[in-house]
Amino acid sequence: MKKITVIITVVIAILVIAGSYLFRTNSKRFVDETFWVGLNSSVSISPDDRHIVFAYNGDIFVAGIDGSDIKQLTFPRDEYHVSISPEFSPDGANILFISYPKKFDKPHTRSRIFVMDINGKNLKQVTEEDLVSWATFSADSKKIFFLGVDNYGQSDAREAYSVNINGADRKQLTDIKAYSMGDLSASVDGKELYFTEYHLKATFYRLSLDDTTQMKPLHSGEYTGNYCLSPDKKYVVFVEVSKESRSKSPFEYELFVMDMATGQVRQLTTLHGEAKNPRFFHNQDKLIFFRALNWPTRNPRYELMTVDLDGTHLQEIKLLFESAKS
């Protein structure tokens, strides 16, 4: 009987570690060398909720919120890098994105932040020789916060940083020497920064920008990840392995939402697959997120979905590439 108990305990431990590992590797984005092929699992909604910006086959595109009127904004600059993880500035004037290496052999294992106008013009490089894994604008659109590794090659420790949009006045904001970080966002009032640290479990933090020594955990879980706070700070949505799938393989990743006032958590989706990287609309009680079409595989293909905050009106956004313009 003791032998059976030990075996069950070991199996459960392996499942927990495997679930945590999946979130950690996803947050680092460096899963394999085809991560940029097809629709990359990062999207941003314009401040007026009328447009989305996303990455496809290593370049940045903008489209209407319904997936129509697609325009290509970036084009390959060299054979080594691809453009992913775009985001609108809060004032709607700019888009940032991260230039990632296609392959992870030196000297090309570097990622850099670029900023451009919303029409793709006036492209400017903001950071140098870093390993950047996540970036977002400040509330006033004058700064960029990012997660990454400074002096990559000498250290693998991840921290949060800030830099002016012109590349000046770079500052380190944390000193936590994290194994992996992700889910970076800034509050609309400009007072706080939010991110997740991944190490065996995921912990979602709030960092005061007035006093960066004040860092408070808001939620934590062994099966959670991809956290996102609502603009009004009332809700946090995240991805979690459903309880029903924890005793089987593969895990099923669903959307959950927590009321910040009460701590009550409820499940939003029942996809029986993988939901990923949810984002709130700015002016609606609504979310946009990615759904893996071929879960589970090493190289997932994604589609964009929306769902209301009460779990109703689950819909696909069909990206109409036949209407694409450059």
VENLIN-V249727 format. One record per residue. N is the residue number from 1. RES is the residue in one small letter. PHI is phi in degrees with one decimal (none if undefined). PSI is psi in degrees with one decimal (none if undefined). D_CENTER is the distance of its C-alpha to the mean C-alpha in whole Angstrom. Layout:
<<N/RES/PHI/PSI/D_CENTER> <N/RES/PHI/PSI/D_CENTER>>
This chain:
<<1/m/none/-41.1/44> <2/k/-63.5/-37.9/43> <3/k/-63.0/-42.3/42> <4/i/-63.9/-41.9/40> <5/t/-61.7/-41.9/38> <6/v/-63.6/-43.0/37> <7/i/-62.8/-45.0/36> <8/i/-62.1/-42.5/34> <9/t/-61.0/-43.2/32> <10/v/-63.5/-43.9/31> <11/v/-61.4/-45.2/30> <12/i/-61.7/-42.0/28> <13/a/-62.1/-40.7/26> <14/i/-63.7/-42.2/25> <15/l/-63.3/-41.7/23> <16/v/-63.0/-47.2/22> <17/i/-64.0/-39.2/21> <18/a/-64.4/-42.1/20> <19/g/-63.7/-42.7/17> <20/s/-63.2/-40.4/16> <21/y/-62.3/-40.2/16> <22/l/-60.4/-43.7/14> <23/f/-66.9/-38.5/11> <24/r/-65.5/-43.5/12> <25/t/-70.2/-35.2/12> <26/n/-64.7/-39.0/9> <27/s/-67.1/-29.5/7> <28/k/-81.4/-17.6/9> <29/r/71.0/-10.6/9> <30/f/-93.3/63.0/13> <31/v/-79.9/-45.6/14> <32/d/-161.5/-179.2/17> <33/e/-87.0/9.9/18> <34/t/-120.1/20.7/17> <35/f/-61.0/-22.0/14> <36/w/-94.4/-6.4/14> <37/v/-75.8/136.7/17> <38/g/76.2/-151.2/17> <39/l/-81.9/113.5/14> <40/n/-75.4/146.1/10> <41/s/-85.1/54.0/8> <42/s/-142.2/137.1/6> <43/v/-148.1/151.7/8> <44/s/-135.1/144.2/10> <45/i/-105.1/136.5/13> <46/s/-63.9/155.9/16> <47/p/-57.1/-27.0/18> <48/d/-93.2/7.0/21> <49/d/64.6/19.3/18> <50/r/-101.1/-16.0/20> <51/h/-138.3/159.9/18> <52/i/-126.8/152.4/15> <53/v/-125.3/138.3/13> <54/f/-152.8/170.1/12> <55/a/-112.0/137.7/13> <56/y/-141.6/124.4/15> <57/n/51.6/36.6/17> <58/g/84.2/12.1/16> <59/d/-133.0/164.3/17> <60/i/-99.3/134.8/16> <61/f/-129.4/151.8/17> <62/v/-122.1/148.0/18> <63/a/-150.3/166.0/19> <64/g/-66.1/160.7/21> <65/i/-62.7/-19.3/19> <66/d/-92.7/2.9/21> <67/g/91.8/1.3/20> <68/s/-92.9/173.6/23> <69/d/53.8/51.7/24> <70/i/-76.1/134.1/22> <71/k/-127.9/134.4/22> <72/q/-86.0/128.6/21> <73/l/-104.8/-31.5/20> <74/t/-122.2/158.7/20> <75/f/-136.5/154.0/22> <76/p/-53.6/130.6/23> <77/r/-94.3/-30.4/24> <78/d/-158.6/-178.5/25> <79/e/-84.1/-4.2/25> <80/y/-102.0/-23.3/23> <81/h/-125.2/153.9/19> <82/v/-128.9/160.4/17> <83/s/-109.9/124.0/15> <84/i/-143.6/-179.4/11> <85/s/55.4/53.0/8> <86/p/-77.9/157.7/10> <87/e/-153.7/137.9/10> <88/f/-73.1/146.3/14> <89/s/-78.2/152.0/16> <90/p/-59.4/-27.6/17> <91/d/-85.8/-1.3/20> <92/g/75.5/8.8/20> <93/a/-92.0/-26.6/21> <94/n/-132.9/164.8/19> <95/i/-131.2/132.2/16> <96/l/-103.4/157.3/14> <97/f/-153.7/168.4/12> <98/i/-111.7/130.6/12> <99/s/-90.8/112.1/15> <100/y/-103.4/153.2/15> <101/p/-75.6/140.4/18> <102/k/-67.1/-41.0/19> <103/k/-120.7/159.6/20> <104/f/-110.5/35.6/20> <105/d/-102.2/139.0/24> <106/k/-67.1/150.1/25> <107/p/-92.0/14.4/26> <108/h/-98.5/4.5/23> <109/t/-81.0/73.2/20> <110/r/-142.8/151.7/19> <111/s/-133.1/142.4/16> <112/r/-132.3/152.1/16> <113/i/-94.1/133.5/15> <114/f/-121.2/152.8/17> <115/v/-129.3/142.2/18> <116/m/-145.2/165.4/20> <117/d/-65.8/163.4/22> <118/i/-67.8/-13.1/20> <119/n/-95.6/6.7/23> <120/g/88.9/-1.6/22> <121/k/-90.5/168.3/25> <122/n/56.7/50.3/25> <123/l/-69.9/129.6/22> <124/k/-136.5/138.7/22> <125/q/-85.2/133.3/21> <126/v/-102.4/-42.8/20> <127/t/-117.2/159.1/19> <128/e/-118.5/153.7/21> <129/e/30.8/50.9/21> <130/d/-118.4/173.0/18> <131/l/-116.2/93.0/16> <132/v/-97.0/130.9/12> <133/s/-111.9/-15.0/9> <134/w/-160.8/144.9/7> <135/a/-148.7/147.1/9> <136/t/-152.3/154.8/10> <137/f/-80.9/154.7/14> <138/s/-74.4/167.1/16> <139/a/-61.6/-32.0/18> <140/d/-91.3/4.3/21> <141/s/66.5/10.1/19> <142/k/-94.3/-18.2/21> <143/k/-126.2/165.2/19> <144/i/-125.1/129.4/15> <145/f/-97.3/142.6/13> <146/f/-148.9/157.9/12> <147/l/-108.7/136.5/11> <148/g/179.8/-172.0/13> <149/v/-115.7/123.8/17> <150/d/-88.5/145.7/20> <151/n/54.2/49.5/23> <152/y/-60.6/136.6/21> <153/g/109.4/-32.6/24> <154/q/-99.3/-22.9/26> <155/s/-147.9/150.1/23> <156/d/-113.3/6.2/20> <157/a/-73.0/131.2/19> <158/r/-100.3/139.1/16> <159/e/-139.1/170.7/16> <160/a/-99.4/141.3/15> <161/y/-134.8/164.2/16> <162/s/-130.6/152.8/18> <163/v/-153.8/145.1/19> <164/n/-64.9/156.3/21> <165/i/-62.9/-20.4/20> <166/n/-91.4/4.8/23> <167/g/93.0/-3.2/22> <168/a/-91.3/165.1/25> <169/d/57.6/53.8/25> <170/r/-76.1/135.4/22> <171/k/-137.3/142.8/22> <172/q/-87.8/129.8/20> <173/l/-101.7/-25.3/19> <174/t/-124.2/164.9/19> <175/d/-142.9/66.5/21> <176/i/-115.0/-10.3/20> <177/k/49.9/56.1/20> <178/a/-76.0/146.8/17> <179/y/-71.1/-40.9/16> <180/s/-154.7/141.9/13> <181/m/-137.3/155.4/10> <182/g/-166.9/-170.5/6> <183/d/58.0/43.1/5> <184/l/-79.0/135.1/7> <185/s/-154.0/157.3/9> <186/a/-115.8/143.0/13> <187/s/-69.6/150.8/16> <188/v/-69.5/-18.2/18> <189/d/-89.1/-0.9/21> <190/g/76.3/10.1/20> <191/k/-95.7/-21.8/21> <192/e/-139.4/157.4/18> <193/l/-124.2/143.3/14> <194/y/-125.7/140.3/12> <195/f/-159.6/167.1/10> <196/t/-115.9/134.3/10> <197/e/-101.8/130.0/13> <198/y/-110.4/117.1/13> <199/h/-161.8/101.8/17> <200/l/66.6/-42.3/19> <201/k/-136.3/167.2/17> <202/a/-99.6/133.6/14> <203/t/-127.2/122.6/15> <204/f/-93.8/122.6/13> <205/y/-114.1/153.2/15> <206/r/-113.2/126.0/16> <207/l/-113.6/124.4/17> <208/s/-73.5/129.5/20> <209/l/-84.4/-12.8/21> <210/d/-80.1/-32.6/24> <211/d/-144.3/96.3/25> <212/t/-72.6/-0.6/22> <213/t/-81.4/-12.5/24> <214/q/-92.2/100.3/23> <215/m/-127.4/120.0/20> <216/k/-119.8/127.9/20> <217/p/-72.1/133.8/18> <218/l/-105.9/-29.2/18> <219/h/-161.7/150.9/17> <220/s/-150.3/148.1/17> <221/g/-166.5/150.8/17> <222/e/-78.2/-21.7/18> <223/y/-116.3/15.6/17> <224/t/-110.4/168.2/13> <225/g/173.6/-178.5/10> <226/n/55.5/51.8/6> <227/y/-76.1/148.8/8> <228/c/-152.9/128.2/9> <229/l/-92.7/141.4/12> <230/s/-69.4/153.9/14> <231/p/-56.5/-33.1/16> <232/d/-87.8/3.1/19> <233/k/66.0/14.8/18> <234/k/-85.2/-25.2/20> <235/y/-136.0/150.3/17> <236/v/-125.4/129.9/14> <237/v/-107.2/146.8/12> <238/f/-154.4/167.0/11> <239/v/-99.6/136.7/11> <240/e/-143.4/147.5/15> <241/v/-67.5/125.5/17> <242/s/-63.6/146.4/20> <243/k/-59.8/-35.4/23> <244/e/-65.7/-25.9/25> <245/s/-100.5/0.0/23> <246/r/-70.3/-19.8/23> <247/s/-100.0/11.2/27> <248/k/-139.4/175.3/26> <249/s/-129.5/136.2/25> <250/p/-83.7/161.6/22> <251/f/-63.2/154.3/20> <252/e/-116.5/124.4/19> <253/y/-102.1/117.4/15> <254/e/-118.1/165.0/16> <255/l/-86.3/136.8/14> <256/f/-129.7/154.2/16> <257/v/-131.3/138.6/16> <258/m/-116.5/132.3/18> <259/d/-76.3/118.8/21> <260/m/-68.1/-25.2/20> <261/a/-77.7/-40.0/24> <262/t/-104.6/-19.8/25> <263/g/79.3/2.6/23> <264/q/-71.9/133.8/24> <265/v/-115.8/136.1/21> <266/r/-136.8/151.7/21> <267/q/-84.0/134.2/20> <268/l/-97.5/-36.8/19> <269/t/-122.6/158.2/19> <270/t/-135.6/72.9/21> <271/l/-88.4/-22.4/20> <272/h/55.4/44.2/21> <273/g/-160.6/-128.3/18> <274/e/-130.3/118.7/15> <275/a/-97.6/150.4/12> <276/k/-153.2/144.8/8> <277/n/48.6/62.9/5> <278/p/-71.0/150.4/8> <279/r/-139.0/141.9/9> <280/f/-81.6/143.9/12> <281/f/-67.2/156.6/15> <282/h/-81.5/-32.5/17> <283/n/-124.6/14.1/20> <284/q/-139.8/153.6/20> <285/d/-83.2/73.2/20> <286/k/-151.4/152.0/17> <287/l/-125.3/150.0/14> <288/i/-116.7/143.0/12> <289/f/-157.6/174.3/10> <290/f/-106.2/144.1/11> <291/r/-122.2/129.8/14> <292/a/-77.8/125.4/15> <293/l/-79.9/-28.3/18> <294/n/-121.7/36.5/20> <295/w/-68.1/136.5/19> <296/p/-99.8/127.4/19> <297/t/-141.0/164.7/20> <298/r/-68.5/-34.4/18> <299/n/-118.6/79.9/17> <300/p/-68.5/149.2/16> <301/r/-105.8/135.8/16> <302/y/-113.7/154.7/14> <303/e/-128.6/153.0/15> <304/l/-88.4/137.5/14> <305/m/-131.7/158.0/15> <306/t/-127.9/153.3/16> <307/v/-152.5/142.8/18> <308/d/-71.2/158.2/20> <309/l/-66.6/-16.3/19> <310/d/-92.1/5.4/22> <311/g/90.2/0.3/21> <312/t/-94.8/172.2/23> <313/h/55.5/51.9/23> <314/l/-73.5/120.1/21> <315/q/-139.2/150.0/21> <316/e/-90.1/141.6/19> <317/i/-97.3/112.0/19> <318/k/-85.9/117.8/21> <319/l/-81.9/112.8/20> <320/l/-91.5/81.3/23> <321/f/-70.3/-17.8/23> <322/e/-66.2/-16.4/27> <323/s/-98.9/7.2/27> <324/a/-64.0/141.2/25> <325/k/-127.4/155.1/26> <326/s/-121.5/none/26>>
